[in-house]
Amino acid sequence: MSKKRKRGPASCEQTSDASDFTIEFNENMEGKGPNAAKFSSWIGVKLRTEFSYLIDTKCFRKEKWDVFWLELKNQWHIPNDAPKSLVIKRSKRTFTNWQSVLTRFAKAGSTKVHGGLFSSGRIQNENDVSFTQGRNDAGLLPSPGVHGSSCASDGHYIDYLPIEMDASDEDEQHQSQHLMDNEFMDNILLENFNVFDNVPKSPVPQAPVSQALVPQALVTDLQPIAKAKAKTKANAKTKAKEKSKQEVATDLALEKIAKERPLCMQILAAKLRSIYGDEITMQVNSPPGMYPSIVTEYLEFEGVIQCLSNGMLDCGFIHWFEMYLYELSSNRSSSKCAFLNPMLIRDYDCINFPKNVQKHLLYVSRLHNAKSYILAPFLVGPHYVLVIISPKQKRGYILDSLKGTKNEKSYPFSKVVEDSFEGNFTWAMVNCKQQLGSWECGFMILKYMFEFILHEDDSPTNIWNDTSLVTQPEIDSLIENIMKEFLKVLDEASNVGEV
């Protein structure tokens, strides 16, 4: 998994007791007293933990800031809402000014003149020079939307055109040959449990739908060129719109999809972009009964598109998949699984705020006291593991795709579980499939949860007994089918005006 911690835990090694979490305000509603500096630092850590740096703070909905204030108010024992508006205003102003190394480099590089280099600093080779000369001889000009950019690897971005998806379900089945033979997706998909409707059960011939759905330029030509038209005035210049941090990351992911990923992933990316439109985030609500109250999750377009480019799997997307599995399994009277919110049980919270984690765990356990298992996707630094808890049997099962020689003491969440249910648990490190690279762990979590929902009548140690390496076709088939369901949910929600 990538080391980029978009929504991961903040680094904070200092622990504090309850007396440290008190703050007073002066007449200007500024923190004062011995804890003023700690209060300011706590806000900074909270912002970087809960708010994506790829999105300007002004773009977040009011409800997200209300939640931020409630957590701040409860943690620091603030008696009323008098400081609320000014604290949020200062938080927005402070965090908006933060920029990543990538954007600072891009802004600095775009103002410099390079000789024999792209604006990104990459040396031009003979093919580049030949292409540029041929373009100039033919009277072609670079598209104004990409001229002078310096954030992509070759100083350009891909501008995908909107695609109308009129193909039938049968046409869509041609995309992934590996789906036909994949042992994970072949026999278990809804012969017993109707999850995905469009998984082919027998070989389907390759259809020409790819040419109808995706313009050929999107697949073969990564340098958009515009024909030179009528001459304009000498002093008329087209000013390229400056890319935001979110747009930069999105364009890089889309470029990787176009260059390296299968055609089916390119089509899914086009569908995803079409549904999001101009929005950079969408929100989904947890199904009734999943938690004591409805929980809203914010899904960023940039985070979701990473699923298709073998990038970091966003914690919010994992949370959505839990909601999907909960709603799906709730249709069966024999459902035995409850789920924890992965954003509330990270290792940072387990170490620094274990009482908050215990509260969430016990709330869910009491709400679903008739169920046998609780599924907990747990973030340890930049790495995801799945913990399956059986409170009645006082047993815990840990599925880690980088298992090695770890045991339950390697995970701070195990201690929180034992403290919550007041007793020692018997823990088992499950023999599950392992990852080869550094990015697959999020996808493995989705795979583990889906497999357990299908076989929840069995013990976890009976479901898995295979430590072989997961393959790219397995991950591709998994994410393709999950993304189809995700797009269906978003499309249906957007049609009724709510997501």
N, C-alpha and C positions, 0 to 999 in steps of 0.2 A: 504494500500500500504506500502511496506517496507520503512524503514527510510533511507536505503542506497541510497545516492544521486549520482548515477553513472554519470548522465548527467544533474542533476538539478542545480539550481542557487547556486552561491557561497555566503557565508555570508559576507556581507559588508554593514555596517550601515552608513558609512561616506559619505556625499554628497559633491561634489566639483563643483565650477563654472568653466567657460571656461579658466580663467587665470591659473588654476592649471594644465591644460593639455598642457604644453610646456616643452620641454626637449632639452638640449644641450649635445653634445658629445665631448670627448677629442680626442687626436690623436690615442688612442687605441680603439676608438669607444665604450667607456664606458660612461654611463650617468653621467653627472656632474651638479652641481648647486643645488638649494634648492629643486628641485622636483625629484632628483635622486632616493631617497628612495621610493617615491610614484610611480615612473615609474617602479621600480623593483617589488613593491608589486602588481601593476596593472597587470604586466605580469604573476605573480604567480596566481592571481585570474583568469585571462583569461585562463591559461593552465588548471587549475582544473575545469573550467566551460566547456571548449570546447573539451578537450582531455581526453578520458577515462583512468583512472589509471590502468585499467586491461591490457592495451596494451603498450608495450615499444614504446617510441617516435620515434625510428628509423623505426618502422613498418608503420607509417603513410605516405601516399603519399605526393609527393612534392606539389601537388595542394592545399592540406589542409594547409601546411605551408605558401604558397603564400597568401591564404585568411587571415591567422593569421597575416601576416606582413601588408597587406593592411588595416586591421582594426586597427592595432597598429599605422600605419603611419597616418591614417586619424584622429584617436582620439587624438594623441599627436602632430599633426601638424608638422610632420617631413618632410622637404622640398624635400629630395631625398632618393635614395635607398642605399646610401653609407654604412650605418650601418647594412643593412639587413642581410648579411651572418653571421656576428659575433653575432648579437642579436639572430638569430635563432639557431646558434650553441650553445650559452650559454643556451638558453631555453631548448634545447634537453638534454644537459648535466645535468642541474639542475633538471629537472622534471623526468629524468630517474632514478635518485637516490632516489626518493620518494618511500616509501613502506608502505603498509597498516599494521595495527595491526595484521591482520590474517597471513600475510607472515612472519612478524618478529617472531610471536609466533611459527609458523611452523618450521622455521629454527632453532630457539633455542631449540625446543622440539626434533627435529630429532637427535641432538647430545647427548642427555641424555639417560642414561640407567635406565629403569623403572623396578621395581620388582612387578610382579603381575598386571601390568597395560599395556594397549595398549600404543603405542607411543603418541597417542593423549591425554592420561591421563585418559581415561575411565577405570573403574575397570573391570577386567575380571570376568565373572560369571561362574557358573558350566558348562553351555553349551559351553562356549568358551574353557574352559580347556579340556572338553571331546572331542570337535572337534579337537583341536590341538594334543591331544594324539592319537586320531584315525588316523589323517593324518600322524603323524610320524610313527605309527605302520605299516601303509600301504606302507611306503616308498615314500610318496608324498612330494613334496616341494612347497612352495609358489611361484607364478610366480615372476620372478626377477623384472618385471615392477611394482609390488606393494609392494615388501618387503621393510620394513623400512620407508614407507611413514607415515606422521603424520598429514596431513591436513584434511583428511576425518574423519567422525565421529568415524569410527572404524579403522582408520589407513590404509585404502585401497581405491583404485579407481576402477571404472568399465571400462573395455576396450571393447567397443562395436565393433563387427565385421561388415565389410561392408555387406550390404544387397541388393541383386538384386531384384528390385520391378517389377516382371513380371506379377503380378496379374491383371486381367481385372478390369475395372471400376465397374462392377457388384460385383466382389468379395470385393472391398473396402467398399461397402455399408453396410457390416455386422457389422461395428465397434460400432456404437453408437445407442443403442436402444432408448435412450432418444430423439434422433433427430425425431423419428417417431411422438411423442406426444407433442413436445415442441411448445408452443403457439407462440413463437417468430419466429421460423424457419419453421413452418409447412406450413402456407397458403400464406405468403407474398413473399417467395422466388420464384421469377420469374414465377409465374402465370401472374404477371404484369410486371416483370422486371427481365431479365435473368442474374442473377449474378453468382450463383453457379450451376454447371451442375449436381453435384453428390449427391444432397440431396434427400434421398429416400422419396417417397410420400406414400408408403404403407409398412407394416412390411415385412422385408426381413429375412429369416431364417439364423441362425448363421452358418457361413461357417467355414471349417477347415483351412482357409487361414492363421490364426494366427500362426499355426504350420509351415506353409511353409515359411512365411515371417520373423519370428523372431525365432532364435535358442532358444530352451527351456532354455539353460543356462542363457540367458540374463534376463529371467523372474524369475526363481526360485533360481538361484545360484549366490549370490552376492560376493563370494570369489573365484576368478579365481585361479585354481590349475593346475600346470604343472607336468606331469609325470617325475620322475627322470630318466635320460638317462645314457649314458656312463659317468664314472667318469672322472673328469678333474684334472689337476695338483693342488696340494695343495695350491699353491700361486695364482691360477687363480680366480679372483673375478669379478662378474658382477656388474658393477656400474650403479645403477638406475639413469635415467635422472631426474634432478631436475625439478620439476613442476614450471611453470611460474604462475604469479598471475591470468592471464586469464584462464590457464588450470585448476587451482585449483577451480575457481568459476564455470567453465564449468562442471568439474567432479562432483562437489557437486550437481549441477542442474540435471545432468544425473542420478545420484544416486537416487535423490528424485523422478524423473520420473519413474525409474525402480521399486522403492519400493511402491510408493503411487498413481501413476497416471494410468488411464485406458490404456488398450493395444493399443488403437488407438493413444494415445499420444506417446507411445513408438515407434510405427511405423513411425509417423511423425518426431520424433527426429532422427531416423535412416536415413530417407530420407534427412532431413536437413543437417545432418553431411556428407552424401554422396555428396550432391551438393556443399557444401562449400569446401570439401576436406581438403587440407592443409592450405587454406586461413583462416585468422581470421577476415577479414572484406571483405565486398563487397559494391560496390557503385551503387546507382541507380540515374537516372536523372529525374527531373520533366518533365511532358509532356509539349510539346510546347503550349504556351498560358496560362499556369497556373499562371506564374509570368512574370514580365517584361523581365526577362532573365532566362535561364536554371539554376536550382539549383541542386547541387549534394548532396545527402545524403549518409552517410556512415553507413552501417548496420553491427554491430559486431555479430559474431556467438554467443558469450556468452550472449549478450543482447536479441537476438531472441529466444534462447533456454529457457530463463526465461518465455516466453509466455506459454510454455507447462508445466511448473512446478509450476504454480500459484505464480510466482515471480514478481519482479518489471517489469512493461512494459516500455520498452525503448522509449524515446521521438522520436528517429529515426524511430522506427517501426510505431508509430502513424502517423508520417509524410509520410511514405510510403503508409499507408492506405488512407490518404488524396489524394495522387497522384493517387492511384488506383480508388477511388471513382470519382475523377475529370475526369479521362480518360473514365471511364465507363459511367458517366452521360453526358459527352460531346457528346456521340453518339445520344442523344435525343435533338431535336431542342428546346424543352421546358425547358431545364435545367435552374434552377434559382439560383444555388449555386456557390460561389467562396470560396476559402480556404486561411487561413493564415498559415505561417510557424511557428509551435509551438516553435521552437528554438529562434525565434526573438521577442516573446511577453511574456516572463516569467515575474513573479512579480518583479524579480531583475531588469530587463530592464525597466519595467514600472515605478519603483520607482527612479532608478538612471539615466536612459537614455530614458526618455519618448519621446523625439524628434525622436529618432531612431525608436521607436515603431510606432509613428504617421506616419513617412515616409513610412514604410512598409504597414501600413493599408491603407493609401491614394493611394499608387501606385496600390495596388490590387483593391481598390474600383474604381479607374478611368479606370483601364484596363478592368474591368467587370462592367461597369456602367449600362449595360442593365439588369443585374441580380438583383434579389430582396434581396438575403441573402448572408452573409459572415459567414462562420463557423470558429470559433477560439478555438482550444483546448488550454487551458490556464493552466499553471503550477503555483500553489500557494504553495510555500514551497515544500513539498513532495506530494502534492495532486493535481490531475487533475480535472478540470471542463470544461464544454463546454459552450461557449458563442456564441449565434446566433444573428447576428447584421442585422438590416434592416435600412440602412442609409436613404432611401427615406421616410420611415414612422417615422424615428427617434425613433425606438423601439429596445429594447434589451431583450433577453431571456437567462436566466442562468439555466443550468442543472447541479446540484451538487448532487452527490450520498451520500454526508454527509450534507444535506441541513440544518437541525436544524432550528435555528431562524435567519439565515444569511439574509442579503439583499445586494443590489448592492454595498454599501459602504464597504463591506467586501472584495472586489476585486479591487486592484489598476487599473486593466485593464479598468474598467467601466469609470473611470475619463479620461483615455487616449482617449477612444472612444468619449466622449462628447467634449473634447478639439479638437479632430481631425475634427469633423464635426460642431464645433462651435455652440453648443446648447445643451440644456438639453434633455435627452432621457427619455422615459417611460420604466421602467424596470419591468420584471416579473420573479419571482422565480418559475420555472416550477415544477409541481408535477410529478416527475419522480421516477423511481425505485431507491431504496436505497441499499447501501452495508452493509454487516454484519461485515466484518473484516477490516483489515488495508491495503489490497493489491489490492482490486478489482477495484479501481477508473479508472485505465487505460483501463481496459476491458469495463467498463461502457461507456467511451468516444467513443470507437469503436461502441458499440451498439447504442448509441444515434445518431451518425453521419449516420450510415447505415439506421436506421429507418427514419431519416429526409429526406434522399435522396429518399426513397421510397414514402414518403408522403409530399413532399415539396410544393404541391399545397395548403395544409392546414396550418393554423396558428399553431405554436409550442404548444400553450396552448390547441389546440384541439387534437393534436397527442398524448400527454401524459396526463394522469390523474390517475396515479397509483403510490403510494408511498410504495408499499410492498417491501420486501427484495428480492433481486435477489438470485437465487439458483445456486448451483454448476453445475447442469446439463445444465442450461441456458448458463453459461459461457463456459462450455466445448463444447457445440454444436456450439456456436459462434466462438470460437477460432479454432476449428477443421476445419470449413468451410473456415474461413479466411486464415488459414495456408495452406490449399490445394491450394488456389489461389496464395498465396505468393510463394509456391514452384513451381507452374506452371510458374510464371513470371521469377523466378530465373533460372529455367531449360531452358526456351526458350532463355533467354538472354545469358546464358553461352554457349549454342549451337552455337550462332552466334558470340561469342567472345567478347561480351560487356554486362555489367550489368548496 
